[in-house]
Amino acid sequence: MDNLTNQQINQGLYRRLQAGSLYAPYMPASDCSSKLLGRGDTSFAITNMAATARKYQHHTKLLTLRFFSSYKSLYSLCSALHQFLFWHFQYAIDGDAQMLRSPACSWASRHSGIDCKSYTIFGSTVLLNMGIKHYMRRIVQPSHPDGYTHVYLVIPKNQKTANLNSGYYVIDGTINTEKELPYLKKDDVLMSSSANQSVGKALSAPAQPTLTDVMNASYTASTQIAQLTHEQIVAQRTQVTNLVGTILASSAEITGIFFPPALIVGAAIEAVTAIVSLAFLTLSNPCGAAFYKADYINQHLKDEFYPQFSQRIQYLQKHLEQGSYPAAIPVLNLVLREVDLAYAQYHAEINRSHENECSKNALLAYQFFFNHIKTTVNQLYNNIRILLKMHGYRLNEKEVKGSSTSRIWYMIVPITGTKVTAPYRVLTLDSDAPKGVYPLNHPSPFGAWLNEQAAHIASLYGTDKANAYRSEMQPFEAQIAAIRRDFSISTIIQLIREQRLQDQEHTVYQKYDTEYRHELQAEAAKQKETFARAIAAQAAELKRIASVNRADSLTRLKNVGKIAQDNANKKKKLAQEEQKKLLLLGTFVVAALYLIK
């Protein structure tokens, strides 16, 4: 690289950035006046970088809490952070004018570009906030043997001792790989945070409003709707709509080959929150004798439906992220059963005769809620189906009949309402082992199966690749055998443990069969486009709903004003008539007095 100019290096490391609108509300503004400047190259003291990360650790606390604190494994956290850095910050070499940017400055500069030092500082602050021990590592590269020219993060797998001999993960935001670049010499600086510095119970909630915050605010507004002006109602709905549109549109930012489970499930939670919060802004029903009233429904949506839905979806997310797909299916089945049966019961309740017209009108007002809850859950189901397919699983669906009395969630119509028997979806999971994965019920021993796989690799890419593949796969034989002969654990736990090994087998196979990997990437690209369109359509529909609600509220306000004006006119007319009567009476009195006189 000695012969390459800075411009050529920048072009070689250029990446098309993702929008980043999902993360922007959680980063402080910066004019980059606080960045530290120095002269020299990457040999510029690494201790200054460490000091910069500790000084500006607070810049990423909200970001860490919102997007990185839920990862259950060290590997998944490191992988997610690496992908975030690579796809949201452009690379631009600093050269001689060294810039140690704060995280806020890096975010402000992400389109113009940052270099390896700023990638490292930003990533370090997130790890510090998580309480993850890590090293800033600078290296002497073979292409530049005269000095340190590159720096990145190294995260030890053994977090107790921080001993790198037990293995480590690499986060290098300049390149789209988790592998470490070759080096001639290294220099490490240990970074760690005390417990009270890391995100956890001590860290306050984000200052920027979440959709849950808006939901609570919306409910408060709906209970005081009579005191609100039309402008205030519109402002509330606009706040909800804008926030929903930003989050859902940003949910289409998908990195890597596979859909991140957190993105799939998170989009469902955000969409449902938005739907519920918009329902809160429905004007309260004035009919006091009605069984179904908006204020009652809204409160129970907030207190009973949404917490139940959110909790189950988060359980689902946990299992998907851990790769425990068999354990995820019962949770998804519960969600499908609740939504399918409640949807059927709601329509039966609408169609029956109601003595109180206000009750029926209140039910009809929530039709958009049911339609879009069902749409959201269907999209979630379809995206999970895609995710599982890419991991070698097939979802089988069948319909069974069930009674609405078996429901457990509140969804507008109480469980004790009009009883219906309706179909709901039940899913089962089958394993379609993808290429390079030893199937659960394969008739041949692992060794014979591996020879078949290696022969296929050899026919495509040569004997050397086949031998390397066989060598890397061989350790799985003992691990699989240990799981299958452990009868002290349940069958489902065995499946979960072996699935984790299967994911690793699949990853290894893709390294050697590049044609197969390209096929997966092409399929993922198509699904990504479909997912993005679905999310965009959902955001647009929610905005349309909010627009309809605004128009309805304006119409109602106009009607209220018209009624008030009509009442005022009636009172004025009555007053005028009374005045005429008094004048006439006065005339009679005067005439009578004159006659008496």
ROGU-459195 format. One record per residue (C-alpha): y, z, x; residue in one letter. Coordinates in steps of 0.05 Angstrom, whole numbers, plus 32768, in hexadecimal, padded with zeros to 4 digits. Last residue first. Layout:
BEGIN
YZXa ...
This chain:
BEGIN
847082B57795k 842982B0777Fi 842F82647783l 844B826777CAy 8415829877E0l 83E0826977C5a 83FE822E77EAa 84018254782Bv 83B9826B7823v 83A182257812f 83C382087850t 83A5823F787Bg 8360822E7861l 836B81E67874l 838281FA78BAl 8346822878C1l 831681F278AAk 833581C178DBk 832C81F37913q 82E481FE7900e 82DA81B37903e 82FA81AF7947q 82CE81E87960a 829181C67945l 82A481867968k 82B081AB79A9k 826E81CE79A3k 824B818C7997k 826F816C79D2n 825A81A679FFa 821281A079E7n 8213815579F5d 823181627A3Aq 81FB81967A4Aa 81C581667A32i 81E3812E7A5Ck 81E7815B7A99g 819F81717A91v 818C81287A88n 81B281157AC7k 8190814E7AEDl 814D81367AD3r 815B80EF7AE9t 817181077B2El 813281317B35s 810880F67B21d 812A80C97B54a 811F80FD7B8Ar 80D681047B77n 80CD80B97B78v 80EB80B77BBFs 80BE80F07BD5a 808280CA7BBBi 8098808B7BDFr 809F80B47C20k 805880CD7C16l 804180867C0Be 8062806E7C4Ba 804280A67C73a 7FFE80957C56q 8007804C7C64a 8019805B7CACa 7FDC80887CB4i 7FAE80527C97a 7FCD801C7CC3r 7FC480477D02a 7F7C80547CF0f 7F6D800B7CE7t 7F8E7FF97D29e 7F6880307D4Dk 7F2780177D2Dq 7F337FD27D4Ak 7F447FEE7D8Fa 7F06801B7D8Ca 7EDA7FDE7D80e 7EF97FBB7DBDa 7EF17FF97DE8q 7EA880017DD4l 7E9A7FB87DE5e 7EBD7FC17E28h 7E907FFC7E38r 7E537FD37E28y 7E697F9D7E59e 7E797FD27E8Et 7E317FEC7E8Ed 7E32801B7ECBy 7E6A804B7EB9k 7E5A80457E6Fq 7E1580637E7Dy 7E3280A27E9Bv 7E5F80AD7E5Et 7E2480A47E2Fh 7DFA80D67E56e 7E3481087E52q 7E3981007E07d 7DED81077E03q 7DF181497E29l 7E2281647DF6r 7DF4814B7DBEq 7DBB81717DDEe 7DDF81B27DD5r 7DF281A37D8Di 7DAD818C7D7Bl 7D8D81CB7D99q 7DBF81F67D73i 7DAB81D17D33i 7D6181DE7D41t 7D6B82287D49s 7D66824C7D8Bi 7D2C82757DA7s 7D0082377DA9f 7D1E82207DECd 7CED81E87DFCr 7D1C81B17DE6r 7D5981CD7E0Ai 7D3581D47E4Da 7D18818E7E48a 7D5E81707E3Di 7D7981947E7Bq 7D3D817F7EA6a 7D4481357E94e 7D9081357E98f 7D8D813E7EE4p 7D7280F67EEBq 7DAF80D27ECDm 7DD980CF7F0De 7DA080B77F37s 7D8980837F04r 7DD080677F00y 7DD680627F4Ca 7D93803F7F4En 7DA8800D7F18a 7DEB80007F3Bk 7DC77FEF7F7Bd 7D937FC57F58t 7DC37F937F3Ag 7DF87F8F7F02y 7DD87F707EC4l 7D8D7F717ED2s 7D947FB17EFAa 7DB77FD57EC0i 7D7E7FC07E91h 7D4A7FD87EC3a 7D6F801A7EC9a 7D6B80247E7Dq 7D2080157E7Ce 7D1480447EB7n 7D3B807A7E93l 7D0D80747E56w 7CCF807C7E82a 7CED80BA7EA4g 7D0380D97E62f 7CBE80D67E44p 7CB0809E7E11s 7CAC80A47DC5p 7CF780B37DBEh 7D0580E67D88n 7D4781047D9Fl 7D5F80C47DC0p 7D7080C17E0By 7DB780A57E0Cv 7DC880697E38g 7DD9803B7DFEk 7DE9805F7DBEp 7DB7808E7D9Ca 7DBB80847D52d 7DB580CC7D3Ds 7DB680DA7CF3d 7DE681087CCEl 7DE581187C84t 7E2081147C54l 7E26812B7C0Cv 7E5A810A7BDFr 7E6B81237B99y 7E55810B7B54p 7E70812D7B15a 7E5C81627AE2t 7E9A817C7AC0v 7EB281C07AA5k 7EF981C17A8At 7F1981FC7AACg 7EF482377ACBt 7EFA821A7B11i 7F4582197B07p 7F6981D67B03v 7FA081CF7B36i 7F7181CF7B73m 7F5982167B81y 7F1D82157BAFw 7ED6822F7BA1i 7EB681F87B77r 7E7082027B5Bs 7E8C82077B14t 7E9F81BD7B1As 7E5581AD7B13s 7E31817F7B42g 7E0F813B7B43k 7DFA811E7B86v 7E1580E27BABe 7DF880CC7BEDk 7E1880BE7C31e 7DF680B47C74n 7E2180BF7CB2l 7E08809D7CF1r 7E0E80BD7D36y 7E12809C7D7Ag 7E5380B87D93h 7E7B807B7D7Em 7E5B80817D39k 7E7180C97D35l 7EBA80B77D41l 7EB8807E7D0Ei 7E9980AC7CD9r 7ECE80E07CEAi 7F0380AB7CDCn 7EE480997C99n 7EDF80E27C83y 7F2780F17C96l 7F3E80B37C70q 7F1780CA7C33n 7F3581107C38v 7F7C80F37C3At 7F6F80C57C00t 7F5280FE7BD6k 7F8E812A7BE5i 7FB980ED7BD5h 7F9E80E17B90n 7F9C812B7B7Ff 7FE481387B92f 7FFD80F77B72f 7FDF810F7B30q 800481507B34y 803A813E7B01a 8004812C7ACFl 7FEC81747ACFl 8033818D7AC0a 8039815A7A87n 7FF781727A69k 800D81BA7A6Bs 805181AA7A4Dc 803081887A12e 801081C979FDn 7FD481C079CFe 7FB381967A04h 7F7E816279F4s 7F4F814F7A2Cr 7F5F81157A5An 7F87813D7A8Ei 7F5181727A94e 7F1B813D7AA0a 7F47811E7AD5h 7F4E81617AF8y 7F03816F7AF4q 7EF2812E7B17a 7F24813A7B4Fy 7F0D81827B56a 7EC5816A7B5Dl 7ED581367B93d 7F0581627BB9v 7ED8819F7BBDe 7E9981787BCCr 7EBB814F7C03l 7ED7818D7C25v 7E9481B17C22l 7E7081747C3En 7EA281717C79l 7E9181B97C8Av 7E4681AC7C84p 7E4E816F7CB2i 7E7281927CECa 7E3581BA7D03a 7E0D817A7D10p 7E49815F7D38y 7E4D81977D6Bs 7E76816C7D9Cg 7EA481A67DABq 7EE0817F7D91e 7EBB816C7D52l 7EA581B37D44h 7EEB81D07D4Dk 7F0B819A7D23q 7EDC81A97CE9l 7EEC81F37CECy 7F3681DE7CECq 7F2881B47CADi 7F0881EF7C8Br 7F43821D7C9Aq 7F7781E97C84s 7F5581DD7C42f 7F4D82267C32q 7F9482377C47p 7FAF81FC7C1Ey 7F8B820B7BDDf 7F9682557BD4e 7FDC826F7BE4d 8005822E7BE6k 7FE082097BB0l 7FE0824A7B88h 802B82507B8Dq 803682077B7An 8009820B7B3Di 802D82497B21y 8072822A7B2Dd 805C81E87B0Ea 804082057ACEk 7FFB81F87AAFy 7FEC82287A76f 802E82187A53a 8052824E7A2Ca 809082517A59g 809D82077A57c 80D481FE7A8Bp 80A681DD7ABEn 80C081E87B05s 80DA81AB7B28l 80A9818E7B5At 80BF81A27BA0l 808081C97BACf 8057818A7BA1a 807B816C7BDDl 806381A77C06s 801B819D7BEFv 801C81537C00i 803B81607C44a 800981977C54t 7FD181687C40v 7FEB81327C6Fa 7FF381637CA9e 7FAD817E7CA1i 7F8E81397C9Da 7FB5811F7CDAa 7F9D815C7D01g 7F55814B7CF2v 7F5881057D0Fi 7F8781187D48l 7F5F81567D5Ca 7F1F812C7D5Bp 7F3C80FD7D90p 7F2780B77D7Cf 7EFF80977DB3f 7F1080667DEAi 7F4B808B7E05g 7F8C809C7DE3t 7F9F80967D9Ai 7FE780987D82e 7FDD808E7D37a 7FEF80D67D2Bs 803680C57D3Es 804180A37CFAa 802580E07CD8l 805281107CFDi 809280E87CF6t 808780D67CADg 8077811D7C9Av 80B581387CBCl 80E181057C9An 80C281117C55t 80C6815D7C58v 810E815D7C6Eq 812081277C3At 810081527C04r 8129818E7C16q 816981657C1Ca 815D81447BD9v 815581887BB8i 819581A17BDAq 81BB81647BC3e 81A3816E7B7Bh 81BE81B57B7Dt 818F81F07B81l 8193822D7B54q 816082137B22a 813082027B5Ai 812982497B72q 80DD824B7B71t 80DC82037B8Bs 810982147BC6a 80DC824D7BDDt 80A1821E7BD7y 80C581EA7C01s 80D5821D7C37a 808C82307C3Bn 807681E87C3Fm 80AC81D87C72v 8091820F7C9Fd 804B81F47C95t 806581AF7CA8l 807D81CC7CE9t 80C681DD7CF5p 80DF81DD7D3Dq 80E582227D5Ba 809A82247D69p 807782667D5Ba 808082A07D8Bs 805582AA7DC7l 803782F07DCDa 7FF982DD7DA7k 7FE882A87DDAg 800D827A7E09v 800E82937E50s 804482BE7E70q 802A83007E56n 7FE582F27E73a 800182E67EB9s 8006829F7ED0s 7FE482797F09s 7FF482427F3Bm 7FD0823C7F7El 7FF0820D7FB2v 7FC181DB7FD3d 7FCA81AE8011d 7F9C8172801Ck 7F8881438055k 7F6880FF805Bl 7F6780ED8011y 7F4080C67FDDp 7F5C80C67F96l 7F3F80F97F66e 7F1C80E17F26k 7F3A80F07EE2e 7F5180A97EDAt 7F8F80887EBCn 7FBC80907EF9i 800080AF7F06t 7FF480ED7EDCg 7FC181097F0Cd 7F9B81427EEBi 7F5B81527F12v 7F2381807EFCy 7EFE81B17F2Ay 7EBA81C57F46g 7E9B82077F59s 7EB581FE7FA0n 7EFB81FE7F84l 7EFC824A7F7En 7F30825F7F4Ba 7F0B82A27F49t 7F0A82AF7EFEk 7F1D82687EE9q 7EDE82497F07n 7EE782007EF1k 7F2281FC7F22p 7F5D81D17F0Bi 7F7C81A17F3Ev 7FC181847F2Fl 7FE3814A7F53y 800B81387F91v 801280F97FBCh 803280E27FFCt 802481188030y 802F80FC8075g 801C80CC80AEd 7FDA80B38091p 7FFB8088805Bh 7FC580588040s 7F8F808B804Ep 7FB580BD8022q 7FCF81018039v 7FCB812F7FFEi 7FF381607FD4r 7FCE818E7FA5r 7FEF81BB7F72m 7FB881EB7F60y 7FA082097F1Eh 7F9482497EF9k 7F9A82417EADi 7FC582747E89g 7FD482427E52m 801F82447E60n 8010823A7EAAl 7FE481FE7E98l 801D81DF7E70v 804F81ED7EA9t 802081CE7EDCs 801C818D7EB4g 806781857EB6f 806C81967F01i 803381667F13t 804F812C7EECy 8093813B7F0Cs 807681397F52k 804D80FA7F44c 808A80D07F31d 80B580CA7EF2i 80CA808D7ECAg 8103806E7EA3s 80DC80787E62h 80C980C17E71r 810E80D67E8As 811F81047E50a 80D881207E52w 80DD81297E9Ds 811F814D7E95c 8101817D7E63a 80C681887E91p 80F681997ECBs 80FC81627EFDr 80F081687F48l 811381297F5Em 810B810F7FA4q 813B80DA7FBCa 811180B87FF2d 80E280947FC3g 80E380AB7F7Cd 80AB807D7F64i 80AE806D7F1Aa 8074807B7EEAy 8080807B7E9Fq 807180BC7E7Bf 804E80C17E37h 800B809E7E44w 7FF980BE7E87f 801281047E79l 7FF1810A7E34f 7FAF80EC7E4Fq 7FAE81207E87h 7FBE81597E57l 7F8681447E28a 7F53813F7E62s 7F6881827E7Fc 7F6381A47E3Bl 7F1F81837E2Bs 7F0481997E70y 7F1B81E17E69l 7EF881E87E27s 7F1082037DE3k 7F4F81DA7DDBy 7F7E81FA7DA8s 7FB7820C7DD7s 7FC881C47DEAf 7FF081A67DB2f 801C81D97D8Dr 801B82137DBFl 802281E67DFBt 805C81BF7DDEl 807F82007DCAl 8075821D7E10k 808981DC7E34t 80D081EC7E4Bh 80BD82357E57h 809A82237E98q 80DD820D7EB5y 80E3823F7EEEk 809782437EFAr 809181F77EFFa 80CF81F27F2Ct 80B582297F5Ba 807382047F62a 809881C37F72m 80C281E77FA6n 808182017FC5t 806B81B97FCCi 80A181B18000a 80B981688006f 807A81498025s 807E811C7FE8t 80B780F68009d 80FA810C8026g 813C8126800Ar 814481587FD3g 8159815F7F8Bl 814981957F57l 815181817F0Fk 818081AC7EE5s 81B281747ED4s 8179814D7EB4c 81A181427E74d 816C816A7E4Fs 815681787E08a 811E81A97DFCp 80D8818F7DEBm 80B281A17DACy 80D581707D7Ep 80C381377DAEa 807881417DAAy 806581187D6Cl 809B80E57D7Cs 807780D47DBDg 807680897DB1a 803E80777DE1q 805180597E24l 803980167E3Dr 802480257E85r 8040800F7EC8y 801B80257F06l 80187FE17F27g 805F7FD17F12q 807980117F30n 805580037F71i 80717FBC7F73q 80B77FD77F68q 80AF800A7F9En 809B7FD27FCEt 80547FC87FE4l 80437FB9802Dn 802C7FFF803Dd 800080008000m 
